[in-house]
Amino acid sequence: MAEKQQKPQPVRVMYCPVCSLPAEYCEFGPNFEKCKPWLIENASELYPDLLKEANEKEANKVSEKLQSVGISSAGADGSAPAAAPRGTSTSKPEEVKRLPGGKIKKKEKQEVVIEKVVRNKRKCVTIVKGLDLFGVKLSDASKKLGKKFATGASVVKGPTEKEQIDVQGDISYDIVEFITDTWPDVPETAIYFIEDGRKVAAA
């Protein structure tokens, strides 16, 4: 006698309480957006994309919350860490030059100082300091000054061991215009004369 065939088991259909359709047909119904929360919780195997989308949204919310309190971290969805706050530099801090004894060396002010000096009671020399602070090569500048004023000009070390240009003769009457025309990066407002031991603006 043949074995009694097993009775087929009835198929269990899961109906959505929102639209009353079987869960697998919700996407074709009129209220799919409203059905989504219930489907994610009860029928996620039918809609894996919905579950993935919900996870991504949650991860983004967490990431935004962390950023709002200043914590930088990678999102759960693998997104890159948040950028550093504006104004924060990741580069090395600028090294501060220190003088012997630990004093901090002040940054030099960009200015050109012109001084007329009389040597040996008759020989006049015009000293030009500070052109190098504007990126001017002093050796080139001395050649141009010597050529322009038809005189001798040379780069020498001054009393403070800083290089300066010594130009033979008194050329202070025309030197400001020549400097601003030859080197446009040097503004007239940055040029000064030394008169009676005081610094006087050329402009």
N, CA, C and O of each residue as an XYZ file, in Angstrom:
812
protein
N       0.854     -1.177      0.000
C       0.000      0.000      0.000
C       0.904      1.246      0.000
O       1.826      1.418      0.797
N       0.550      2.082     -0.961
C       1.393      3.285     -1.106
C       1.241      4.185      0.107
O       0.179      4.315      0.715
N       2.365      4.791      0.413
C       2.335      5.695      1.563
C       1.395      6.847      1.278
O       1.276      7.332      0.153
N       0.745      7.259      2.328
C      -0.186      8.371      2.192
C       0.607      9.641      1.885
O       1.540     10.002      2.602
N       0.211     10.303      0.807
C       0.916     11.541      0.436
C       0.674     12.612      1.484
O      -0.411     12.755      2.049
N       1.786     13.382      1.717
C       1.680     14.480      2.684
C       0.799     15.584      2.123
O       0.833     15.909      0.936
N       0.013     16.143      3.025
C      -0.848     17.241      2.599
C      -0.004     18.484      2.378
O       0.839     18.824      3.208
N      -0.231     19.167      1.252
C       0.521     20.411      1.060
C       0.142     21.424      2.126
O      -1.028     21.588      2.470
N       1.179     22.112      2.649
C       0.937     23.096      3.693
C       0.384     24.388      3.078
O       0.831     24.804      2.009
N      -0.560     25.003      3.728
C      -1.102     26.255      3.179
C      -0.042     27.356      3.202
O       0.746     27.472      4.140
N      -0.049     28.138      2.163
C       0.909     29.251      2.069
C       0.456     30.367      2.995
O      -0.692     30.809      2.965
N       1.409     30.808      3.825
C       1.084     31.883      4.773
C       1.357     33.229      4.115
O       2.494     33.539      3.758
N       0.321     34.010      3.962
C       0.455     35.320      3.312
C       0.482     36.407      4.379
O      -0.360     36.452      5.275
N       1.480     37.283      4.251
C       1.606     38.387      5.210
C       0.969     39.632      4.589
O       1.407     40.115      3.544
N      -0.055     40.133      5.240
C      -0.749     41.318      4.734
C      -0.259     42.572      5.459
O      -0.027     42.574      6.668
N      -0.116     43.619      4.681
C       0.333     44.900      5.239
C      -0.849     45.596      5.915
O      -1.892     45.775      5.287
N      -0.707     45.991      7.180
C      -1.810     46.657      7.874
C      -2.085     48.074      7.360
O      -3.115     48.665      7.685
N      -1.157     48.619      6.554
C      -1.323     49.994      6.058
C      -2.213     50.026      4.810
O      -3.185     50.777      4.737
N      -1.840     49.162      3.801
C      -2.597     49.185      2.545
C      -3.463     47.941      2.344
O      -4.214     47.859      1.372
N      -3.363     46.972      3.261
C      -4.136     45.719      3.222
C      -3.745     44.782      2.092
O      -4.411     43.768      1.881
N      -2.688     45.092      1.363
C      -2.211     44.198      0.297
C      -1.185     43.242      0.883
O      -0.588     43.527      1.921
N      -0.973     42.088      0.210
C       0.129     41.227      0.635
C       1.429     42.028      0.604
O       1.619     42.882     -0.262
N       2.315     41.748      1.548
C       3.531     42.556      1.686
C       4.326     42.695      0.397
O       4.879     43.758      0.115
N       4.385     41.589     -0.408
C       5.184     41.657     -1.635
C       4.573     42.555     -2.708
O       5.223     42.879     -3.701
N       3.289     42.961     -2.496
C       2.619     43.815     -3.481
C       2.519     45.275     -3.024
O       1.941     46.107     -3.725
N       3.072     45.581     -1.869
C       2.977     46.949     -1.342
C       3.538     47.985     -2.309
O       2.999     49.082     -2.452
N       4.642     47.609     -2.977
C       5.293     48.589     -3.856
C       4.393     49.010     -5.014
O       4.612     50.051     -5.632
N       3.356     48.176     -5.310
C       2.441     48.522     -6.397
C       1.202     49.243     -5.875
O       0.365     49.690     -6.659
N       1.087     49.355     -4.574
C      -0.073     49.987     -3.965
C       0.026     51.503     -3.943
O       1.057     52.064     -4.314
N      -1.042     52.175     -3.509
C      -1.067     53.651     -3.532
C      -0.310     54.297     -2.378
O      -0.008     55.489     -2.434
N       0.006     53.524     -1.322
C       0.616     54.126     -0.127
C       1.975     53.513      0.208
O       2.281     53.263      1.374
N       2.786     53.272     -0.825
C       4.049     52.560     -0.593
C       4.950     53.303      0.404
O       5.593     52.679      1.248
N       4.991     54.652      0.298
C       5.828     55.435      1.214
C       5.411     55.223      2.672
O       6.256     55.133      3.563
N       4.085     55.146      2.902
C       3.577     54.941      4.262
C       3.825     53.507      4.738
O       3.950     53.251      5.935
N       3.895     52.574      3.775
C       4.112     51.168      4.124
C       5.561     50.878      4.523
O       5.834     49.917      5.241
N       6.481     51.714      4.051
C       7.917     51.423      4.211
C       8.333     51.108      5.647
O       9.008     50.101      5.865
N       7.955     51.938      6.652
C       8.419     51.628      8.011
C       7.986     50.237      8.481
O       8.761     49.525      9.119
N       6.740     49.851      8.162
C       6.258     48.522      8.581
C       6.996     47.419      7.834
O       7.339     46.389      8.414
N       7.243     47.646      6.524
C       7.942     46.635      5.715
C       9.375     46.434      6.196
O       9.862     45.304      6.236
N      10.058     47.528      6.564
C      11.452     47.424      7.041
C      11.501     46.584      8.316
O      12.424     45.796      8.520
N      10.501     46.763      9.160
C      10.494     46.068     10.440
C      10.019     44.615     10.328
O      10.515     43.740     11.037
N       9.046     44.360      9.425
C       8.424     43.030      9.391
C       8.694     42.214      8.131
O       8.522     40.995      8.138
N       9.116     42.873      7.047
C       9.322     42.114      5.799
C      10.566     42.608      5.078
O      10.562     42.809      3.863
N      11.639     42.800      5.857
C      12.869     43.342      5.265
C      13.484     42.415      4.226
O      14.181     42.872      3.321
N      13.220     41.069      4.355
C      13.785     40.119      3.373
C      13.162     40.312      1.991
O      13.763     39.954      0.979
N      11.949     40.883      1.954
C      11.300     41.142      0.665
C      11.798     42.423      0.016
O      11.761     42.574     -1.205
N      12.262     43.339      0.850
C      12.724     44.641      0.342
C      14.093     44.974      0.941
O      14.197     45.871      1.778
N      15.155     44.255      0.517
C      16.492     44.516      1.085
C      16.988     45.947      0.809
O      17.751     46.512      1.592
N      16.540     46.521     -0.323
C      16.975     47.884     -0.663
C      16.451     48.908      0.339
O      17.124     49.885      0.666
N      15.218     48.658      0.823
C      14.641     49.564      1.824
C      15.456     49.545      3.108
O      15.696     50.584      3.722
N      15.878     48.344      3.505
C      16.669     48.196      4.731
C      18.008     48.906      4.592
O      18.471     49.578      5.514
N      18.627     48.744      3.412
C      19.927     49.383      3.161
C      19.786     50.910      3.197
O      20.613     51.613      3.776
N      18.708     51.403      2.557
C      18.452     52.845      2.522
C      18.244     53.403      3.931
O      18.747     54.475      4.267
N      17.491     52.653      4.751
C      17.233     53.092      6.129
C      18.522     53.134      6.936
O      18.733     54.053      7.728
N      19.397     52.127      6.737
C      20.675     52.084      7.453
C      21.564     53.264      7.077
O      22.230     53.856      7.926
N      21.559     53.596      5.778
C      22.383     54.709      5.309
C      21.900     56.028      5.901
O      22.699     56.864      6.323
N      20.564     56.204      5.927
C      20.008     57.432      6.494
C      20.376     57.581      7.966
O      20.721     58.665      8.437
N      20.294     56.471      8.668
C      20.618     56.483     10.103
C      22.090     56.830     10.321
O      22.450     57.603     11.209
N      22.937     56.217      9.461
C      24.380     56.474      9.577
C      24.693     57.933      9.294
O      25.540     58.533      9.957
N      24.002     58.511      8.296
C      24.236     59.923      7.965
C      23.804     60.837      9.105
O      24.462     61.836      9.396
N      22.693     60.487      9.746
C      22.215     61.283     10.880
C      23.245     61.292     12.004
O      23.543     62.332     12.592
N      23.786     60.094     12.289
C      24.791     59.970     13.361
C      26.034     60.794     13.007
O      26.598     61.496     13.846
N      26.445     60.685     11.729
C      27.634     61.410     11.279
C      27.443     62.924     11.410
O      28.337     63.636     11.865
N      26.254     63.405     10.999
C      25.970     64.838     11.090
C      25.968     65.311     12.549
O      26.450     66.396     12.873
N      25.412     64.462     13.411
C      25.348     64.813     14.837
C      26.758     64.943     15.415
O      27.057     65.872     16.164
N      27.617     63.985     15.047
C      29.003     64.011     15.543
C      29.727     65.252     15.043
O      30.475     65.882     15.791
N      29.508     65.605     13.779
C      30.165     66.787     13.209
C      29.688     68.057     13.890
O      30.470     68.983     14.103
N      28.395     68.103     14.235
C      27.851     69.305     14.867
C      28.456     69.556     16.249
O      28.490     70.696     16.713
N      28.930     68.500     16.904
C      29.581     68.693     18.215
C      31.100     68.713     18.096
O      31.821     68.672     19.092
N      31.571     68.778     16.834
C      33.011     68.944     16.606
C      33.798     67.663     16.584
O      35.027     67.704     16.629
N      33.126     66.505     16.515
C      33.867     65.232     16.458
C      33.935     64.803     15.014
O      32.913     64.736     14.331
N      35.125     64.513     14.548
C      35.289     64.076     13.169
C      35.462     62.564     13.150
O      36.382     62.020     13.762
N      34.549     61.891     12.427
C      34.682     60.439     12.345
C      34.129     59.943     11.034
O      33.332     60.632     10.397
N      34.538     58.754     10.617
C      34.017     58.160      9.394
C      32.625     57.636      9.656
O      32.354     57.085     10.723
N      31.724     57.806      8.672
C      30.351     57.328      8.820
C      30.283     55.824      8.773
O      31.207     55.161      8.302
N      29.185     55.289      9.262
C      29.005     53.836      9.257
C      28.876     53.301      7.846
O      29.097     52.115      7.604
N      28.508     54.200      6.885
C      28.388     53.739      5.499
C      29.719     53.803      4.769
O      29.773     53.608      3.554
N      30.795     54.074      5.501
C      32.133     54.078      4.896
C      32.525     55.421      4.320
O      33.532     55.532      3.621
N      31.728     56.453      4.610
C      32.062     57.767      4.079
C      33.340     58.287      4.721
O      33.730     57.862      5.808
N      33.982     59.221      4.017
C      35.274     59.740      4.489
C      35.087     60.563      5.748
O      34.011     61.118      5.967
N      36.114     60.654      6.577
C      36.010     61.479      7.788
C      35.724     62.926      7.427
O      36.082     63.405      6.351
N      35.079     63.597      8.344
C      34.734     65.003      8.114
C      35.996     65.836      8.017
O      37.008     65.539      8.652
N      35.917     66.891      7.206
C      37.078     67.762      7.018
C      37.345     68.546      8.290
O      36.449     68.777      9.102
N      38.597     68.949      8.442
C      38.975     69.734      9.625
C      38.267     71.068      9.581
O      38.029     71.595      8.495
N      37.917     71.639     10.741
C      37.218     72.926     10.761
C      38.017     73.992     10.040
O      39.246     73.942      9.998
N      37.292     74.983      9.459
C      37.971     76.054      8.729
C      38.893     76.834      9.654
O      38.603     77.050     10.831
N      40.011     77.244      9.078
C      40.948     78.030      9.869
C      41.952     77.172     10.600
O      42.907     77.686     11.183
N      41.736     75.806     10.573
C      42.687     74.922     11.252
C      43.697     74.468     10.217
O      43.317     73.988      9.149
N      44.937     74.607     10.509
C      45.972     74.188      9.576
C      46.626     72.915     10.068
O      46.935     72.756     11.249
N      46.829     72.001      9.108
C      47.485     70.752      9.480
C      48.995     70.857      9.253
O      49.754     69.952      9.599
N      49.417     71.998      8.655
C      50.850     72.165      8.396
C      51.586     72.482      9.693
O      50.994     72.827     10.715
N      52.895     72.349      9.600
C      53.718     72.595     10.791
C      53.650     74.068     11.178
O      53.578     74.925     10.298
N      53.670     74.383     12.464
C      53.643     75.795     12.877
C      54.910     76.504     12.409
O      55.988     75.913     12.335
N      54.746     77.787     12.094
C      55.883     78.570     11.601
C      56.934     78.705     12.693
O      56.634     79.035     13.841
N      58.168     78.442     12.300
C      59.249     78.510     13.281
C      59.548     79.966     13.618
O      59.659     80.812     12.731
N      59.673     80.239     14.891
C      59.970     81.597     15.343
C      61.473     81.713     15.554
O      62.079     80.918     16.273
N      62.063     82.724     14.912
C      63.504     82.929     15.066
C      63.780     83.563     16.419
O      63.124     84.527     16.814
N      64.761     83.008     17.125
C      65.106     83.546     18.450
C      66.541     84.055     18.447
O      67.437     83.459     17.851
N      66.723     85.157     19.121
C      68.051     85.745     19.265
C      68.741     85.118     20.479
O      68.074     84.498     21.306
N      70.077     85.270     20.602
C      70.763     84.753     21.792
C      70.129     85.311     23.056
O      69.862     86.509     23.151
N      69.890     84.434     24.027
C      69.235     84.861     25.262
C      67.754     84.539     25.258
O      67.057     84.773     26.245
N      67.266     83.989     24.122
C      65.873     83.547     24.062
C      64.884     84.578     23.578
O      63.690     84.290     23.494
N      65.356     85.801     23.248
C      64.429     86.828     22.787
C      63.955     86.494     21.371
O      64.729     86.025     20.537
N      62.666     86.746     21.120
C      62.109     86.456     19.801
C      62.463     87.593     18.846
O      62.308     88.772     19.165
N      62.945     87.199     17.657
C      63.330     88.196     16.665
C      62.074     88.720     15.969
O      61.280     87.947     15.433
N      61.910     90.020     15.985
C      60.741     90.620     15.350
C      60.887     90.562     13.834
O      61.990     90.676     13.299
N      59.745     90.382     13.143
C      59.749     90.354     11.682
C      60.069     91.757     11.182
O      59.505     92.743     11.657
N      60.983     91.834     10.215
C      61.400     93.142      9.718
C      60.289     93.822      8.953
O      59.576     93.194      8.170
N      60.150     95.112      9.188
C      59.151     95.892      8.478
C      59.667     96.165      7.073
O      60.837     96.497      6.887
N      58.780     96.022      6.076
C      59.192     96.254      4.693
C      59.251     97.752      4.417
O      58.226     98.422      4.291
N      60.478     98.258      4.328
C      60.652     99.672      3.999
C      62.053     99.900      3.445
O      63.001     99.183      3.767
N      62.150    100.920      2.603
C      63.440    101.302      2.020
C      63.870    102.603      2.697
O      63.118    103.576      2.736
N      65.078    102.601      3.223
C      65.588    103.788      3.927
C      66.772    104.352      3.141
O      67.720    103.638      2.813
N      66.690    105.654      2.848
C      67.748    106.329      2.087
C      68.411    107.376      2.987
O      67.751    108.216      3.600
N      69.728    107.289      3.037
C      70.458    108.216      3.918
C      71.655    108.804      3.179
O      72.424    108.094      2.533
N      71.786    110.118      3.294
C      72.927    110.804      2.663
C      73.997    111.052      3.727
O      73.746    111.691      4.749
N      75.185    110.535      3.461
C      76.270    110.653      4.443
C      77.459    111.375      3.798
O      77.860    111.063      2.676
N      78.007    112.334      4.526
C      79.201    113.047      4.038
C      80.417    112.461      4.752
O      80.504    112.482      5.980
N      81.335    111.947      3.974
C      82.548    111.346      4.542
C      83.773    112.205      4.203
O      83.852    112.810      3.134
N      84.696    112.238      5.116
C      85.932    113.019      4.943
C      85.640    114.490      4.626
O      86.416    115.155      3.938
N      84.514    114.982      5.137
C      84.120    116.396      5.021
C      83.790    116.852      3.598
O      83.347    117.985      3.410
N      83.992    116.015      2.617
C      83.692    116.456      1.252
C      83.066    115.365      0.386
O      82.333    115.664     -0.557
N      83.349    114.111      0.701
C      82.848    113.014     -0.125
C      81.440    112.610      0.329
O      81.232    112.243      1.485
N      80.488    112.682     -0.588
C      79.089    112.363     -0.253
C      78.725    110.968     -0.781
O      79.053    110.607     -1.912
N      78.043    110.201      0.064
C      77.589    108.853     -0.323
C      76.106    108.732      0.027
O      75.684    109.134      1.112
N      75.319    108.177     -0.899
C      73.893    107.911     -0.633
C      73.745    106.423     -0.325
O      74.069    105.568     -1.148
N      73.247    106.132      0.883
C      73.081    104.740      1.314
C      71.626    104.312      1.116
O      70.704    105.017      1.525
N      71.431    103.166      0.492
C      70.079    102.634      0.246
C      69.960    101.298      0.979
O      70.706    100.357      0.709
N      69.012    101.236      1.906
C      68.797     99.998      2.674
C      67.366     99.491      2.473
O      66.433    100.281      2.326
N      67.203     98.153      2.467
C      65.866     97.549      2.506
C      65.273     97.104      1.185
O      64.176     96.547      1.164
N      65.974     97.337      0.075
C      65.426     96.880     -1.210
C      65.256     95.360     -1.243
O      64.338     94.839     -1.876
N      66.151     94.664     -0.555
C      66.088     93.191     -0.545
C      64.818     92.674      0.128
O      64.399     91.547     -0.138
N      64.198     93.479      0.998
C      62.968     93.062      1.676
C      61.791     92.982      0.706
O      60.758     92.386      1.011
N      61.964     93.593     -0.471
C      60.921     93.549     -1.505
C      61.285     92.572     -2.621
O      60.697     92.599     -3.703
N      62.266     91.706     -2.341
C      62.651     90.689     -3.323
C      63.608     91.192     -4.390
O      63.812     90.526     -5.405
N      64.197     92.363     -4.171
C      65.139     92.929     -5.152
C      66.538     92.396     -4.865
O      67.001     92.408     -3.725
N      67.202     91.928     -5.920
C      68.575     91.436     -5.753
C      69.504     92.650     -5.680
O      69.570     93.449     -6.614
N      70.215     92.778     -4.567
C      71.008     93.979     -4.330
C      72.125     94.176     -5.362
O      72.425     95.311     -5.732
N      72.742     93.089     -5.827
C      73.823     93.228     -6.810
C      73.290     93.816     -8.123
O      73.956     94.633     -8.759
N      72.079     93.390     -8.524
C      71.470     93.935     -9.750
C      71.071     95.395     -9.534
O      71.245     96.244    -10.408
N      70.526     95.661     -8.333
C      70.078     97.016     -8.030
C      71.255     97.997     -8.043
O      71.123     99.117     -8.538
N      72.408     97.577     -7.498
C      73.575     98.483     -7.455
C      74.065     98.803     -8.872
O      74.483     99.927     -9.148
N      74.010     97.804     -9.771
C      74.432     98.046    -11.166
C      73.496     99.053    -11.841
O      73.947     99.953    -12.550
N      72.188     98.890    -11.612
C      71.212     99.793    -12.239
C      71.331    101.205    -11.691
O      71.216    102.177    -12.437
N      71.563    101.319    -10.382
C      71.734    102.644     -9.776
C      72.995    103.331    -10.311
O      72.979    104.517    -10.639
N      74.094    102.555    -10.393
C      75.358    103.113    -10.911
C      75.222    103.571    -12.354
O      75.759    104.611    -12.736
N      74.491    102.779    -13.168
C      74.314    103.117    -14.581
C      73.423    104.349    -14.742
O      73.707    105.244    -15.538
N      72.330    104.371    -13.960
C      71.374    105.474    -14.058
C      72.010    106.813    -13.678
O      71.810    107.816    -14.364
N      72.771    106.824    -12.588
C      73.332    108.087    -12.087
C      74.809    108.283    -12.472
O      75.478    109.199    -11.992
N      75.297    107.389    -13.358
C      76.680    107.495    -13.871
C      77.687    107.684    -12.744
O      78.490    108.616    -12.739
N      77.610    106.756    -11.786
C      78.503    106.837    -10.628
C      78.824    105.427    -10.130
O      78.304    104.440    -10.649
N      79.675    105.350     -9.133
C      80.013    104.051     -8.563
C      78.962    103.622     -7.544
O      78.481    104.433     -6.753
N      78.615    102.344     -7.572
C      77.649    101.814     -6.600
C      78.063    100.389     -6.253
O      78.432     99.607     -7.130
N      77.999    100.063     -4.978
C      78.414     98.720     -4.565
C      77.610     98.236     -3.372
O      77.070     99.031     -2.602
N      77.539     96.899     -3.229
C      76.838     96.289     -2.094
C      77.853     96.079     -0.981
O      78.870     95.415     -1.177
N      77.575     96.645      0.186
C      78.496     96.520      1.320
C      77.720     96.137      2.575
O      76.497     96.268      2.629
N      78.442     95.666      3.573
C      77.808     95.345      4.854
C      77.806     96.586      5.731
O      78.834     97.236      5.921
N      76.622     96.902      6.264
C      76.502     98.085      7.109
C      76.941     97.804      8.535
O      77.449     96.721      8.826
N      76.752     98.759      9.420
C      77.177     98.611     10.824
C      76.497     97.430     11.533
O      77.063     96.846     12.457
N      75.289     97.090     11.097
C      74.556     95.984     11.751
C      74.750     94.666     11.003
O      73.983     93.724     11.202
N      75.775     94.592     10.138
C      76.082     93.392      9.360
C      75.034     93.092      8.288
O      75.043     92.023      7.679
N      74.130     94.051      8.065
C      73.137     93.866      7.011
C      73.646     94.518      5.739
O      74.297     95.562      5.775
N      73.337     93.884      4.609
C      73.832     94.424      3.342
C      73.053     95.671      2.930
O      71.844     95.765      3.143
N      73.771     96.625      2.336
C      73.166     97.860      1.852
C      73.896     98.276      0.577
O      74.942     97.723      0.237
N      73.329     99.260     -0.121
C      73.972     99.749     -1.351
C      74.525    101.142     -1.086
O      73.799    102.049     -0.678
N      75.816    101.294     -1.323
C      76.466    102.606     -1.209
C      76.628    103.178     -2.614
O      77.281    102.578     -3.468
N      76.028    104.343     -2.840
C      76.130    105.002     -4.153
C      76.926    106.288     -3.977
O      76.611    107.113     -3.119
N      77.964    106.450     -4.801
C      78.826    107.642     -4.687
C      78.054    108.882     -5.151
O      77.441    108.876     -6.218
N      78.092    109.933     -4.345
C      77.439    111.200     -4.695
C      76.041    111.318     -4.082
O      75.506    110.377     -3.496
N      75.478    112.515     -4.245
C      74.142    112.806     -3.716
C      73.110    112.556     -4.826
O      72.991    113.350     -5.759
N      72.379    111.462     -4.718
C      71.359    111.155     -5.737
C      69.954    111.159     -5.117
O      68.993    110.696     -5.732
N      69.849    111.689     -3.890
C      68.573    111.648     -3.177
C      67.462    112.419     -3.891
O      66.282    112.155     -3.660
N      67.823    113.357     -4.746
C      66.828    114.188     -5.437
C      65.981    113.390     -6.433
O      64.833    113.746     -6.700
N      66.548    112.315     -6.978
C      65.871    111.595     -8.065
C      65.673    110.100     -7.772
O      65.093    109.378     -8.583
N      66.151    109.648     -6.629
C      66.209    108.200     -6.400
C      64.831    107.566     -6.158
O      64.597    106.421     -6.545
N      63.922    108.313     -5.515
C      62.602    107.743     -5.206
C      61.859    107.375     -6.481
O      61.320    106.275     -6.605
N      61.836    108.309     -7.428
C      61.146    108.054     -8.701
C      61.778    106.874     -9.439
O      61.081    106.051    -10.031
N      63.118    106.808     -9.392
C      63.816    105.715    -10.075
C      63.471    104.354     -9.444
O      63.246    103.374    -10.154
N      63.433    104.307     -8.116
C      63.124    103.051     -7.420
C      61.708    102.569     -7.748
O      61.505    101.399     -8.072
N      60.725    103.484     -7.662
C      59.330    103.074     -7.911
C      59.094    102.703     -9.376
O      58.254    101.852     -9.671
N      59.832    103.337    -10.300
C      59.698    103.004    -11.729
C      60.377    101.681    -12.059
O      59.860    100.883    -12.841
N      61.543    101.458    -11.452
C      62.319    100.245    -11.761
C      61.764     99.011    -11.056
O      61.751     97.917    -11.621
N      61.307     99.195     -9.819
C      60.775     98.064     -9.038
C      59.360     98.411     -8.553
O      59.201     98.935     -7.450
N      58.337     98.124     -9.362
C      56.947     98.498     -9.020
C      56.448     97.890     -7.708
O      55.483     98.387     -7.126
N      57.094     96.818     -7.236
C      56.674     96.202     -5.973
C      57.011     97.069     -4.760
O      56.515     96.840     -3.657
N      57.866     98.070     -4.988
C      58.240     98.971     -3.880
C      57.344    100.208     -3.948
O      57.541    101.051     -4.824
N      56.366    100.340     -3.048
C      55.500    101.534     -3.079
C      56.220    102.755     -2.523
O      57.107    102.645     -1.677
N      55.816    103.920     -3.021
C      56.463    105.164     -2.556
C      56.231    105.378     -1.065
O      57.049    105.998     -0.385
N      55.113    104.863     -0.562
C      54.793    105.029      0.866
C      55.736    104.242      1.771
O      55.776    104.465      2.981
N      56.506    103.305      1.169
C      57.424    102.496      1.972
C      58.860    103.030      1.916
O      59.784    102.398      2.429
N      59.037    104.196      1.291
C      60.388    104.786      1.159
C      60.540    105.952      2.144
O      59.677    106.824      2.241
N      61.667    105.941      2.872
C      61.918    106.971      3.890
C      63.319    107.553      3.715
O      64.233    106.894      3.220
N      63.455    108.807      4.137
C      64.775    109.473      4.181
C      65.182    109.660      5.641
O      64.340    109.836      6.521
N      66.470    109.618      5.869
C      66.990    109.965      7.200
C      67.471    111.404      7.134
O      68.426    111.726      6.426
N      66.790    112.266      7.887
C      67.162    113.684      7.905
C      67.358    114.127      9.358
O      66.445    114.025     10.178
N      68.534    114.608      9.653
C      68.887    115.062     11.020
C      68.609    113.973     12.051
O      68.129    114.240     13.153
N      68.924    112.742     11.665
C      68.761    111.611     12.585
C      67.329    111.127     12.713
O      67.066    110.214     13.496
N      66.382    111.714     11.965
C      64.979    111.286     12.027
C      64.549    110.673     10.708
O      65.059    111.026      9.645
N      63.599    109.747     10.794
C      63.103    109.081      9.600
C      61.907    109.868      9.066
O      60.921    110.080      9.772
N      62.012    110.296      7.810
C      60.944    111.106      7.199
C      60.419    110.398      5.965
O      61.201    109.939      5.133
N      59.094    110.303      5.836
C      58.477    109.626      4.686
C      58.745    110.383      3.417
O      58.682    111.612      3.387
N      59.048    109.641      2.354
C      59.340    110.274      1.044
C      58.052    110.722      0.372
O      58.047    111.700     -0.375
N      56.946    110.001      0.635
C      55.673    110.311     -0.028
C      55.017    111.516      0.620
O      53.937    111.930      0.200
